[in-house]
Amino acid sequence: MKTAVIVFPGANCDQDMYYAIKDGLGEDVEYVWHAETSLDGFDAVMIPGGFSYGDYLRSGAIARFAGIMPAVIKAAQEGKPVLGVCNGFQILLEAGLLPGAMLKNSHLKFICETVRLKVENNETLFTSLYKKDEIIRIPIAHGEGNYYCDDATLKTLKDNHRIVFTYHGENPNGSREAIAGIMNRAGNVLGMMPHPERAADALLGSDDGLRLFQSILNHWRESAHAAYTS
């Protein structure tokens, strides 16, 4: 599996994401600068956290218009796995690849801590190696992680099992329904505020995030095998 890690000016989690793929999975991974216009040849796309373009206007608002974004949208439309973490989630919302919006944390303070997440849906290409309702430990680090959507969107997310992760025990940022991660209707685009790439090795305090990347790899291998034998 060949993975692209998109790099925006102000990104600061691109290396974490890169090494989660390179060392955690042992798979091929490359940085792709935001000004590039093609993702041809890549099997998966990762949009890491940080402060793209300094979070001017609002988080992800400028990055949404970067040269690479049409290629990201194309990859999503082709069914390739697309993961947006923290600022990456904010960018996916701004790009319209996921519904809803991100507000400032309800207490208006930046949060940096490890939280407990509940796996709401383990029947996705991102979560197949987790158990339903499993509680995992993943770090968060954000000032605008308060996910919001209207009632109709919330109902759609619930009815179609598109809420993938929720905060368990405590809602750290005020997100509606304690939502921590959602996916698109097709199930190949996931946005989440917590950082699985920072929980990909036990030396970091938790390796609960590694199974997310392993799930993506398993999906790619199964898809590749199916395509080869068809």
JODATA-V428828 format. One record per helix or strand of 2 or more residues. SS is the DSSP state (a for helix, b for strand). FROM is the first residue (numbers start at 1). TO is the last residue. If there is no record, write none. Layout:
SS&FROM&TO, SS&FROM&TO
//
This chain:
b&2&7, a&14&25, b&28&33, b&44&47, a&52&55, a&63&65, a&69&77, b&81&85, a&87&94, b&101&103, b&111&119, b&135&142, b&146&148, a&151&159, b&163&167, a&176&178, b&179&183, b&189&192, a&196&199, a&202&204, a&210&229
//
